[in-house]
Amino acid sequence: MLTKSVKVRVINEGARLTFRSEFYNLLNHKNFAAPDVNIANATFGRVSSTFDPRFVQMALKLSF
């Protein structure tokens, strides 16, 4: 998580603007889903999907 906070004197003395960003799976590693567990399927034991590769969340907050 990265955070940057700045004073904003235009509004009043105590006003602050905060920017925050959170990174999930930043290096983009593969996160495999569970393999097929149904013995009757031809794909038994095979991993055929992955979870979401990368997710970035950003927020901007004004406190006064």
CHARMM internal coordinates of N, CA and C (Angstrom, degrees):
IC EDIT
DIST 1 N 1 CA 1.4409
DIST 1 CA 1 C 1.5266
ANGL 1 N 1 CA 1 C 108.04
DIST 1 C 2 N 1.3151
ANGL 1 CA 1 C 2 N 116.70
DIHE 1 N 1 CA 1 C 2 N 133.70
DIST 2 N 2 CA 1.4568
ANGL 1 C 2 N 2 CA 123.65
DIHE 1 CA 1 C 2 N 2 CA 175.96
DIST 2 CA 2 C 1.5271
ANGL 2 N 2 CA 2 C 108.75
DIHE 1 C 2 N 2 CA 2 C -114.49
DIST 2 C 3 N 1.3314
ANGL 2 CA 2 C 3 N 115.98
DIHE 2 N 2 CA 2 C 3 N 137.19
DIST 3 N 3 CA 1.4569
ANGL 2 C 3 N 3 CA 121.03
DIHE 2 CA 2 C 3 N 3 CA -179.69
DIST 3 CA 3 C 1.5221
ANGL 3 N 3 CA 3 C 110.06
DIHE 2 C 3 N 3 CA 3 C -135.94
DIST 3 C 4 N 1.3300
ANGL 3 CA 3 C 4 N 116.27
DIHE 3 N 3 CA 3 C 4 N 137.31
DIST 4 N 4 CA 1.4616
ANGL 3 C 4 N 4 CA 121.96
DIHE 3 CA 3 C 4 N 4 CA 176.13
DIST 4 CA 4 C 1.5240
ANGL 4 N 4 CA 4 C 107.21
DIHE 3 C 4 N 4 CA 4 C -134.27
DIST 4 C 5 N 1.3358
ANGL 4 CA 4 C 5 N 116.93
DIHE 4 N 4 CA 4 C 5 N 126.17
DIST 5 N 5 CA 1.4507
ANGL 4 C 5 N 5 CA 122.22
DIHE 4 CA 4 C 5 N 5 CA -178.95
DIST 5 CA 5 C 1.5233
ANGL 5 N 5 CA 5 C 109.17
DIHE 4 C 5 N 5 CA 5 C -120.90
DIST 5 C 6 N 1.3422
ANGL 5 CA 5 C 6 N 116.64
DIHE 5 N 5 CA 5 C 6 N 134.87
DIST 6 N 6 CA 1.4641
ANGL 5 C 6 N 6 CA 122.36
DIHE 5 CA 5 C 6 N 6 CA -176.11
DIST 6 CA 6 C 1.5295
ANGL 6 N 6 CA 6 C 108.86
DIHE 5 C 6 N 6 CA 6 C -132.38
DIST 6 C 7 N 1.3368
ANGL 6 CA 6 C 7 N 117.04
DIHE 6 N 6 CA 6 C 7 N 138.69
DIST 7 N 7 CA 1.4625
ANGL 6 C 7 N 7 CA 120.95
DIHE 6 CA 6 C 7 N 7 CA 174.33
DIST 7 CA 7 C 1.5195
ANGL 7 N 7 CA 7 C 109.42
DIHE 6 C 7 N 7 CA 7 C -75.89
DIST 7 C 8 N 1.3458
ANGL 7 CA 7 C 8 N 116.13
DIHE 7 N 7 CA 7 C 8 N 137.96
DIST 8 N 8 CA 1.4655
ANGL 7 C 8 N 8 CA 122.18
DIHE 7 CA 7 C 8 N 8 CA 178.48
DIST 8 CA 8 C 1.5242
ANGL 8 N 8 CA 8 C 106.93
DIHE 7 C 8 N 8 CA 8 C -118.33
DIST 8 C 9 N 1.3163
ANGL 8 CA 8 C 9 N 116.86
DIHE 8 N 8 CA 8 C 9 N 98.16
DIST 9 N 9 CA 1.4728
ANGL 8 C 9 N 9 CA 121.33
DIHE 8 CA 8 C 9 N 9 CA -175.95
DIST 9 CA 9 C 1.5328
ANGL 9 N 9 CA 9 C 112.52
DIHE 8 C 9 N 9 CA 9 C -81.74
DIST 9 C 10 N 1.3098
ANGL 9 CA 9 C 10 N 118.81
DIHE 9 N 9 CA 9 C 10 N -7.41
DIST 10 N 10 CA 1.4665
ANGL 9 C 10 N 10 CA 121.54
DIHE 9 CA 9 C 10 N 10 CA -179.56
DIST 10 CA 10 C 1.5308
ANGL 10 N 10 CA 10 C 110.27
DIHE 9 C 10 N 10 CA 10 C -66.79
DIST 10 C 11 N 1.3444
ANGL 10 CA 10 C 11 N 116.98
DIHE 10 N 10 CA 10 C 11 N -37.70
DIST 11 N 11 CA 1.4683
ANGL 10 C 11 N 11 CA 121.54
DIHE 10 CA 10 C 11 N 11 CA -177.90
DIST 11 CA 11 C 1.5309
ANGL 11 N 11 CA 11 C 110.10
DIHE 10 C 11 N 11 CA 11 C -80.24
DIST 11 C 12 N 1.3409
ANGL 11 CA 11 C 12 N 117.42
DIHE 11 N 11 CA 11 C 12 N -60.36
DIST 12 N 12 CA 1.4654
ANGL 11 C 12 N 12 CA 123.11
DIHE 11 CA 11 C 12 N 12 CA 174.52
DIST 12 CA 12 C 1.5238
ANGL 12 N 12 CA 12 C 108.46
DIHE 11 C 12 N 12 CA 12 C -163.91
DIST 12 C 13 N 1.3285
ANGL 12 CA 12 C 13 N 117.84
DIHE 12 N 12 CA 12 C 13 N -179.79
DIST 13 N 13 CA 1.4631
ANGL 12 C 13 N 13 CA 122.08
DIHE 12 CA 12 C 13 N 13 CA -175.07
DIST 13 CA 13 C 1.5203
ANGL 13 N 13 CA 13 C 113.38
DIHE 12 C 13 N 13 CA 13 C -65.64
DIST 13 C 14 N 1.3269
ANGL 13 CA 13 C 14 N 118.33
DIHE 13 N 13 CA 13 C 14 N -34.46
DIST 14 N 14 CA 1.4631
ANGL 13 C 14 N 14 CA 121.26
DIHE 13 CA 13 C 14 N 14 CA -174.80
DIST 14 CA 14 C 1.5204
ANGL 14 N 14 CA 14 C 114.77
DIHE 13 C 14 N 14 CA 14 C -95.71
DIST 14 C 15 N 1.3073
ANGL 14 CA 14 C 15 N 119.48
DIHE 14 N 14 CA 14 C 15 N 4.60
DIST 15 N 15 CA 1.4614
ANGL 14 C 15 N 15 CA 122.38
DIHE 14 CA 14 C 15 N 15 CA -176.73
DIST 15 CA 15 C 1.5304
ANGL 15 N 15 CA 15 C 110.93
DIHE 14 C 15 N 15 CA 15 C -72.22
DIST 15 C 16 N 1.3302
ANGL 15 CA 15 C 16 N 114.98
DIHE 15 N 15 CA 15 C 16 N 137.23
DIST 16 N 16 CA 1.4635
ANGL 15 C 16 N 16 CA 120.76
DIHE 15 CA 15 C 16 N 16 CA 178.91
DIST 16 CA 16 C 1.5330
ANGL 16 N 16 CA 16 C 109.04
DIHE 15 C 16 N 16 CA 16 C -136.01
DIST 16 C 17 N 1.3274
ANGL 16 CA 16 C 17 N 115.09
DIHE 16 N 16 CA 16 C 17 N 142.81
DIST 17 N 17 CA 1.4591
ANGL 16 C 17 N 17 CA 122.66
DIHE 16 CA 16 C 17 N 17 CA 175.87
DIST 17 CA 17 C 1.5259
ANGL 17 N 17 CA 17 C 106.81
DIHE 16 C 17 N 17 CA 17 C -113.60
DIST 17 C 18 N 1.3216
ANGL 17 CA 17 C 18 N 116.74
DIHE 17 N 17 CA 17 C 18 N 122.55
DIST 18 N 18 CA 1.4620
ANGL 17 C 18 N 18 CA 121.79
DIHE 17 CA 17 C 18 N 18 CA -175.85
DIST 18 CA 18 C 1.5254
ANGL 18 N 18 CA 18 C 109.83
DIHE 17 C 18 N 18 CA 18 C -118.63
DIST 18 C 19 N 1.3205
ANGL 18 CA 18 C 19 N 115.97
DIHE 18 N 18 CA 18 C 19 N 127.30
DIST 19 N 19 CA 1.4662
ANGL 18 C 19 N 19 CA 122.58
DIHE 18 CA 18 C 19 N 19 CA 174.73
DIST 19 CA 19 C 1.5215
ANGL 19 N 19 CA 19 C 108.11
DIHE 18 C 19 N 19 CA 19 C -109.22
DIST 19 C 20 N 1.3286
ANGL 19 CA 19 C 20 N 117.58
DIHE 19 N 19 CA 19 C 20 N 130.44
DIST 20 N 20 CA 1.4604
ANGL 19 C 20 N 20 CA 122.21
DIHE 19 CA 19 C 20 N 20 CA -178.90
DIST 20 CA 20 C 1.5229
ANGL 20 N 20 CA 20 C 109.48
DIHE 19 C 20 N 20 CA 20 C -131.97
DIST 20 C 21 N 1.3247
ANGL 20 CA 20 C 21 N 116.50
DIHE 20 N 20 CA 20 C 21 N 138.18
DIST 21 N 21 CA 1.4619
ANGL 20 C 21 N 21 CA 120.53
DIHE 20 CA 20 C 21 N 21 CA 175.92
DIST 21 CA 21 C 1.5275
ANGL 21 N 21 CA 21 C 109.15
DIHE 20 C 21 N 21 CA 21 C -135.20
DIST 21 C 22 N 1.3167
ANGL 21 CA 21 C 22 N 115.06
DIHE 21 N 21 CA 21 C 22 N 138.78
DIST 22 N 22 CA 1.4623
ANGL 21 C 22 N 22 CA 122.33
DIHE 21 CA 21 C 22 N 22 CA 179.20
DIST 22 CA 22 C 1.5184
ANGL 22 N 22 CA 22 C 108.39
DIHE 21 C 22 N 22 CA 22 C -123.65
DIST 22 C 23 N 1.3263
ANGL 22 CA 22 C 23 N 116.27
DIHE 22 N 22 CA 22 C 23 N 135.94
DIST 23 N 23 CA 1.4630
ANGL 22 C 23 N 23 CA 121.92
DIHE 22 CA 22 C 23 N 23 CA -177.72
DIST 23 CA 23 C 1.5204
ANGL 23 N 23 CA 23 C 109.23
DIHE 22 C 23 N 23 CA 23 C -119.43
DIST 23 C 24 N 1.3234
ANGL 23 CA 23 C 24 N 116.56
DIHE 23 N 23 CA 23 C 24 N 127.33
DIST 24 N 24 CA 1.4523
ANGL 23 C 24 N 24 CA 122.17
DIHE 23 CA 23 C 24 N 24 CA 177.03
DIST 24 CA 24 C 1.5257
ANGL 24 N 24 CA 24 C 107.83
DIHE 23 C 24 N 24 CA 24 C -114.75
DIST 24 C 25 N 1.3169
ANGL 24 CA 24 C 25 N 116.87
DIHE 24 N 24 CA 24 C 25 N 128.92
DIST 25 N 25 CA 1.4575
ANGL 24 C 25 N 25 CA 123.52
DIHE 24 CA 24 C 25 N 25 CA -176.92
DIST 25 CA 25 C 1.5283
ANGL 25 N 25 CA 25 C 110.16
DIHE 24 C 25 N 25 CA 25 C 58.08
DIST 25 C 26 N 1.3312
ANGL 25 CA 25 C 26 N 115.73
DIHE 25 N 25 CA 25 C 26 N 50.72
DIST 26 N 26 CA 1.4617
ANGL 25 C 26 N 26 CA 122.21
DIHE 25 CA 25 C 26 N 26 CA -175.97
DIST 26 CA 26 C 1.5255
ANGL 26 N 26 CA 26 C 112.63
DIHE 25 C 26 N 26 CA 26 C -59.51
DIST 26 C 27 N 1.3224
ANGL 26 CA 26 C 27 N 117.97
DIHE 26 N 26 CA 26 C 27 N -37.25
DIST 27 N 27 CA 1.4655
ANGL 26 C 27 N 27 CA 121.18
DIHE 26 CA 26 C 27 N 27 CA -178.46
DIST 27 CA 27 C 1.5179
ANGL 27 N 27 CA 27 C 112.84
DIHE 26 C 27 N 27 CA 27 C -85.42
DIST 27 C 28 N 1.3417
ANGL 27 CA 27 C 28 N 117.07
DIHE 27 N 27 CA 27 C 28 N 2.04
DIST 28 N 28 CA 1.4557
ANGL 27 C 28 N 28 CA 124.18
DIHE 27 CA 27 C 28 N 28 CA 173.66
DIST 28 CA 28 C 1.5333
ANGL 28 N 28 CA 28 C 113.31
DIHE 27 C 28 N 28 CA 28 C 60.40
DIST 28 C 29 N 1.3252
ANGL 28 CA 28 C 29 N 117.33
DIHE 28 N 28 CA 28 C 29 N 44.98
DIST 29 N 29 CA 1.4599
ANGL 28 C 29 N 29 CA 121.80
DIHE 28 CA 28 C 29 N 29 CA 174.13
DIST 29 CA 29 C 1.5229
ANGL 29 N 29 CA 29 C 109.48
DIHE 28 C 29 N 29 CA 29 C -75.61
DIST 29 C 30 N 1.3001
ANGL 29 CA 29 C 30 N 117.22
DIHE 29 N 29 CA 29 C 30 N 148.35
DIST 30 N 30 CA 1.4632
ANGL 29 C 30 N 30 CA 121.02
DIHE 29 CA 29 C 30 N 30 CA 178.06
DIST 30 CA 30 C 1.5255
ANGL 30 N 30 CA 30 C 109.76
DIHE 29 C 30 N 30 CA 30 C -76.16
DIST 30 C 31 N 1.3210
ANGL 30 CA 30 C 31 N 115.78
DIHE 30 N 30 CA 30 C 31 N 131.82
DIST 31 N 31 CA 1.4573
ANGL 30 C 31 N 31 CA 122.71
DIHE 30 CA 30 C 31 N 31 CA 174.97
DIST 31 CA 31 C 1.5214
ANGL 31 N 31 CA 31 C 106.80
DIHE 30 C 31 N 31 CA 31 C -113.78
DIST 31 C 32 N 1.3189
ANGL 31 CA 31 C 32 N 115.71
DIHE 31 N 31 CA 31 C 32 N 102.13
DIST 32 N 32 CA 1.4552
ANGL 31 C 32 N 32 CA 120.77
DIHE 31 CA 31 C 32 N 32 CA -174.73
DIST 32 CA 32 C 1.5141
ANGL 32 N 32 CA 32 C 112.01
DIHE 31 C 32 N 32 CA 32 C -76.51
DIST 32 C 33 N 1.3229
ANGL 32 CA 32 C 33 N 116.01
DIHE 32 N 32 CA 32 C 33 N 143.59
DIST 33 N 33 CA 1.4549
ANGL 32 C 33 N 33 CA 122.25
DIHE 32 CA 32 C 33 N 33 CA 174.64
DIST 33 CA 33 C 1.5306
ANGL 33 N 33 CA 33 C 108.84
DIHE 32 C 33 N 33 CA 33 C -78.78
DIST 33 C 34 N 1.3223
ANGL 33 CA 33 C 34 N 116.80
DIHE 33 N 33 CA 33 C 34 N 174.07
DIST 34 N 34 CA 1.4604
ANGL 33 C 34 N 34 CA 121.57
DIHE 33 CA 33 C 34 N 34 CA -179.73
DIST 34 CA 34 C 1.5346
ANGL 34 N 34 CA 34 C 110.53
DIHE 33 C 34 N 34 CA 34 C -68.52
DIST 34 C 35 N 1.3189
ANGL 34 CA 34 C 35 N 117.58
DIHE 34 N 34 CA 34 C 35 N 147.65
DIST 35 N 35 CA 1.4720
ANGL 34 C 35 N 35 CA 119.87
DIHE 34 CA 34 C 35 N 35 CA 177.64
DIST 35 CA 35 C 1.5267
ANGL 35 N 35 CA 35 C 111.32
DIHE 34 C 35 N 35 CA 35 C -72.48
DIST 35 C 36 N 1.3281
ANGL 35 CA 35 C 36 N 115.70
DIHE 35 N 35 CA 35 C 36 N 163.52
DIST 36 N 36 CA 1.4625
ANGL 35 C 36 N 36 CA 121.80
DIHE 35 CA 35 C 36 N 36 CA 177.87
DIST 36 CA 36 C 1.5236
ANGL 36 N 36 CA 36 C 108.77
DIHE 35 C 36 N 36 CA 36 C -67.37
DIST 36 C 37 N 1.3370
ANGL 36 CA 36 C 37 N 117.56
DIHE 36 N 36 CA 36 C 37 N 126.46
DIST 37 N 37 CA 1.4714
ANGL 36 C 37 N 37 CA 121.57
DIHE 36 CA 36 C 37 N 37 CA -175.95
DIST 37 CA 37 C 1.5247
ANGL 37 N 37 CA 37 C 113.11
DIHE 36 C 37 N 37 CA 37 C -107.60
DIST 37 C 38 N 1.3174
ANGL 37 CA 37 C 38 N 117.68
DIHE 37 N 37 CA 37 C 38 N 2.89
DIST 38 N 38 CA 1.4549
ANGL 37 C 38 N 38 CA 121.18
DIHE 37 CA 37 C 38 N 38 CA 179.45
DIST 38 CA 38 C 1.5319
ANGL 38 N 38 CA 38 C 109.10
DIHE 37 C 38 N 38 CA 38 C -83.36
DIST 38 C 39 N 1.3177
ANGL 38 CA 38 C 39 N 116.85
DIHE 38 N 38 CA 38 C 39 N 113.69
DIST 39 N 39 CA 1.4714
ANGL 38 C 39 N 39 CA 121.71
DIHE 38 CA 38 C 39 N 39 CA -175.87
DIST 39 CA 39 C 1.5259
ANGL 39 N 39 CA 39 C 111.80
DIHE 38 C 39 N 39 CA 39 C -64.53
DIST 39 C 40 N 1.3299
ANGL 39 CA 39 C 40 N 118.48
DIHE 39 N 39 CA 39 C 40 N -27.07
DIST 40 N 40 CA 1.4609
ANGL 39 C 40 N 40 CA 121.89
DIHE 39 CA 39 C 40 N 40 CA -177.45
DIST 40 CA 40 C 1.5347
ANGL 40 N 40 CA 40 C 112.24
DIHE 39 C 40 N 40 CA 40 C -74.60
DIST 40 C 41 N 1.3041
ANGL 40 CA 40 C 41 N 119.05
DIHE 40 N 40 CA 40 C 41 N -18.73
DIST 41 N 41 CA 1.4690
ANGL 40 C 41 N 41 CA 121.28
DIHE 40 CA 40 C 41 N 41 CA -178.87
DIST 41 CA 41 C 1.5263
ANGL 41 N 41 CA 41 C 111.61
DIHE 40 C 41 N 41 CA 41 C -80.35
DIST 41 C 42 N 1.3214
ANGL 41 CA 41 C 42 N 115.47
DIHE 41 N 41 CA 41 C 42 N 150.93
DIST 42 N 42 CA 1.4679
ANGL 41 C 42 N 42 CA 120.29
DIHE 41 CA 41 C 42 N 42 CA 176.35
DIST 42 CA 42 C 1.5226
ANGL 42 N 42 CA 42 C 111.31
DIHE 41 C 42 N 42 CA 42 C -72.75
DIST 42 C 43 N 1.3261
ANGL 42 CA 42 C 43 N 116.26
DIHE 42 N 42 CA 42 C 43 N -17.95
DIST 43 N 43 CA 1.4660
ANGL 42 C 43 N 43 CA 120.37
DIHE 42 CA 42 C 43 N 43 CA -179.99
DIST 43 CA 43 C 1.5340
ANGL 43 N 43 CA 43 C 112.22
DIHE 42 C 43 N 43 CA 43 C -96.41
DIST 43 C 44 N 1.3038
ANGL 43 CA 43 C 44 N 118.37
DIHE 43 N 43 CA 43 C 44 N 23.18
DIST 44 N 44 CA 1.4702
ANGL 43 C 44 N 44 CA 122.22
DIHE 43 CA 43 C 44 N 44 CA -179.05
DIST 44 CA 44 C 1.5325
ANGL 44 N 44 CA 44 C 110.57
DIHE 43 C 44 N 44 CA 44 C -58.24
DIST 44 C 45 N 1.3288
ANGL 44 CA 44 C 45 N 116.00
DIHE 44 N 44 CA 44 C 45 N 129.35
DIST 45 N 45 CA 1.4470
ANGL 44 C 45 N 45 CA 121.47
DIHE 44 CA 44 C 45 N 45 CA 178.40
DIST 45 CA 45 C 1.5174
ANGL 45 N 45 CA 45 C 115.09
DIHE 44 C 45 N 45 CA 45 C 81.48
DIST 45 C 46 N 1.3060
ANGL 45 CA 45 C 46 N 118.29
DIHE 45 N 45 CA 45 C 46 N -0.03
DIST 46 N 46 CA 1.4639
ANGL 45 C 46 N 46 CA 121.95
DIHE 45 CA 45 C 46 N 46 CA -177.23
DIST 46 CA 46 C 1.5302
ANGL 46 N 46 CA 46 C 110.13
DIHE 45 C 46 N 46 CA 46 C -96.52
DIST 46 C 47 N 1.3161
ANGL 46 CA 46 C 47 N 116.06
DIHE 46 N 46 CA 46 C 47 N 134.73
DIST 47 N 47 CA 1.4622
ANGL 46 C 47 N 47 CA 122.03
DIHE 46 CA 46 C 47 N 47 CA 174.90
DIST 47 CA 47 C 1.5205
ANGL 47 N 47 CA 47 C 107.26
DIHE 46 C 47 N 47 CA 47 C -90.20
DIST 47 C 48 N 1.3262
ANGL 47 CA 47 C 48 N 117.10
DIHE 47 N 47 CA 47 C 48 N 120.53
DIST 48 N 48 CA 1.4606
ANGL 47 C 48 N 48 CA 119.63
DIHE 47 CA 47 C 48 N 48 CA -174.81
DIST 48 CA 48 C 1.5279
ANGL 48 N 48 CA 48 C 113.73
DIHE 47 C 48 N 48 CA 48 C -119.87
DIST 48 C 49 N 1.3328
ANGL 48 CA 48 C 49 N 117.88
DIHE 48 N 48 CA 48 C 49 N 5.96
DIST 49 N 49 CA 1.4627
ANGL 48 C 49 N 49 CA 118.99
DIHE 48 CA 48 C 49 N 49 CA 179.60
DIST 49 CA 49 C 1.5286
ANGL 49 N 49 CA 49 C 110.48
DIHE 48 C 49 N 49 CA 49 C -151.79
DIST 49 C 50 N 1.3316
ANGL 49 CA 49 C 50 N 114.48
DIHE 49 N 49 CA 49 C 50 N 164.20
DIST 50 N 50 CA 1.4628
ANGL 49 C 50 N 50 CA 121.85
DIHE 49 CA 49 C 50 N 50 CA 177.42
DIST 50 CA 50 C 1.5251
ANGL 50 N 50 CA 50 C 108.47
DIHE 49 C 50 N 50 CA 50 C -129.77
DIST 50 C 51 N 1.3264
ANGL 50 CA 50 C 51 N 115.76
DIHE 50 N 50 CA 50 C 51 N 166.19
DIST 51 N 51 CA 1.4565
ANGL 50 C 51 N 51 CA 121.18
DIHE 50 CA 50 C 51 N 51 CA 175.44
DIST 51 CA 51 C 1.5263
ANGL 51 N 51 CA 51 C 109.24
DIHE 50 C 51 N 51 CA 51 C -83.61
DIST 51 C 52 N 1.3396
ANGL 51 CA 51 C 52 N 116.80
DIHE 51 N 51 CA 51 C 52 N 176.10
DIST 52 N 52 CA 1.4633
ANGL 51 C 52 N 52 CA 121.55
DIHE 51 CA 51 C 52 N 52 CA -178.60
DIST 52 CA 52 C 1.5275
ANGL 52 N 52 CA 52 C 110.94
DIHE 51 C 52 N 52 CA 52 C -55.03
DIST 52 C 53 N 1.3411
ANGL 52 CA 52 C 53 N 117.35
DIHE 52 N 52 CA 52 C 53 N 136.41
DIST 53 N 53 CA 1.4602
ANGL 52 C 53 N 53 CA 120.20
DIHE 52 CA 52 C 53 N 53 CA -173.51
DIST 53 CA 53 C 1.5221
ANGL 53 N 53 CA 53 C 115.10
DIHE 52 C 53 N 53 CA 53 C -73.83
DIST 53 C 54 N 1.3012
ANGL 53 CA 53 C 54 N 119.00
DIHE 53 N 53 CA 53 C 54 N -47.38
DIST 54 N 54 CA 1.4611
ANGL 53 C 54 N 54 CA 121.18
DIHE 53 CA 53 C 54 N 54 CA -174.69
DIST 54 CA 54 C 1.5212
ANGL 54 N 54 CA 54 C 109.17
DIHE 53 C 54 N 54 CA 54 C -149.81
DIST 54 C 55 N 1.3316
ANGL 54 CA 54 C 55 N 116.11
DIHE 54 N 54 CA 54 C 55 N 143.71
DIST 55 N 55 CA 1.4565
ANGL 54 C 55 N 55 CA 120.45
DIHE 54 CA 54 C 55 N 55 CA -177.70
DIST 55 CA 55 C 1.5234
ANGL 55 N 55 CA 55 C 108.45
DIHE 54 C 55 N 55 CA 55 C -143.18
DIST 55 C 56 N 1.3359
ANGL 55 CA 55 C 56 N 117.57
DIHE 55 N 55 CA 55 C 56 N 126.76
DIST 56 N 56 CA 1.4602
ANGL 55 C 56 N 56 CA 123.10
DIHE 55 CA 55 C 56 N 56 CA 178.44
DIST 56 CA 56 C 1.5245
ANGL 56 N 56 CA 56 C 107.66
DIHE 55 C 56 N 56 CA 56 C -122.67
DIST 56 C 57 N 1.3335
ANGL 56 CA 56 C 57 N 115.25
DIHE 56 N 56 CA 56 C 57 N 133.37
DIST 57 N 57 CA 1.4506
ANGL 56 C 57 N 57 CA 121.09
DIHE 56 CA 56 C 57 N 57 CA -179.78
DIST 57 CA 57 C 1.5228
ANGL 57 N 57 CA 57 C 108.69
DIHE 56 C 57 N 57 CA 57 C -124.96
DIST 57 C 58 N 1.3437
ANGL 57 CA 57 C 58 N 117.33
DIHE 57 N 57 CA 57 C 58 N 131.50
DIST 58 N 58 CA 1.4660
ANGL 57 C 58 N 58 CA 121.84
DIHE 57 CA 57 C 58 N 58 CA -179.13
DIST 58 CA 58 C 1.5237
ANGL 58 N 58 CA 58 C 109.77
DIHE 57 C 58 N 58 CA 58 C -127.16
DIST 58 C 59 N 1.3423
ANGL 58 CA 58 C 59 N 115.23
DIHE 58 N 58 CA 58 C 59 N 147.07
DIST 59 N 59 CA 1.4553
ANGL 58 C 59 N 59 CA 120.92
DIHE 58 CA 58 C 59 N 59 CA 179.64
DIST 59 CA 59 C 1.5250
ANGL 59 N 59 CA 59 C 110.15
DIHE 58 C 59 N 59 CA 59 C -142.75
DIST 59 C 60 N 1.3198
ANGL 59 CA 59 C 60 N 115.52
DIHE 59 N 59 CA 59 C 60 N 147.48
DIST 60 N 60 CA 1.4568
ANGL 59 C 60 N 60 CA 122.58
DIHE 59 CA 59 C 60 N 60 CA 177.20
DIST 60 CA 60 C 1.5192
ANGL 60 N 60 CA 60 C 107.18
DIHE 59 C 60 N 60 CA 60 C -129.10
DIST 60 C 61 N 1.3533
ANGL 60 CA 60 C 61 N 116.99
DIHE 60 N 60 CA 60 C 61 N 126.17
DIST 61 N 61 CA 1.4624
ANGL 60 C 61 N 61 CA 121.23
DIHE 60 CA 60 C 61 N 61 CA -176.22
DIST 61 CA 61 C 1.5213
ANGL 61 N 61 CA 61 C 109.97
DIHE 60 C 61 N 61 CA 61 C -128.54
DIST 61 C 62 N 1.3358
ANGL 61 CA 61 C 62 N 116.15
DIHE 61 N 61 CA 61 C 62 N 132.58
DIST 62 N 62 CA 1.4561
ANGL 61 C 62 N 62 CA 122.47
DIHE 61 CA 61 C 62 N 62 CA 176.15
DIST 62 CA 62 C 1.5233
ANGL 62 N 62 CA 62 C 108.20
DIHE 61 C 62 N 62 CA 62 C -109.67
DIST 62 C 63 N 1.3333
ANGL 62 CA 62 C 63 N 116.63
DIHE 62 N 62 CA 62 C 63 N 119.45
DIST 63 N 63 CA 1.4686
ANGL 62 C 63 N 63 CA 122.34
DIHE 62 CA 62 C 63 N 63 CA 178.60
DIST 63 CA 63 C 1.5131
ANGL 63 N 63 CA 63 C 108.83
DIHE 62 C 63 N 63 CA 63 C -113.51
DIST 63 C 64 N 1.3574
ANGL 63 CA 63 C 64 N 115.91
DIHE 63 N 63 CA 63 C 64 N 131.55
DIST 64 N 64 CA 1.4629
ANGL 63 C 64 N 64 CA 119.21
DIHE 63 CA 63 C 64 N 64 CA 177.56
DIST 64 CA 64 C 1.4963
ANGL 64 N 64 CA 64 C 110.75
DIHE 63 C 64 N 64 CA 64 C -143.74
END
COOR INIT
IC SEED 1 N 1 CA 1 C
IC BUILD
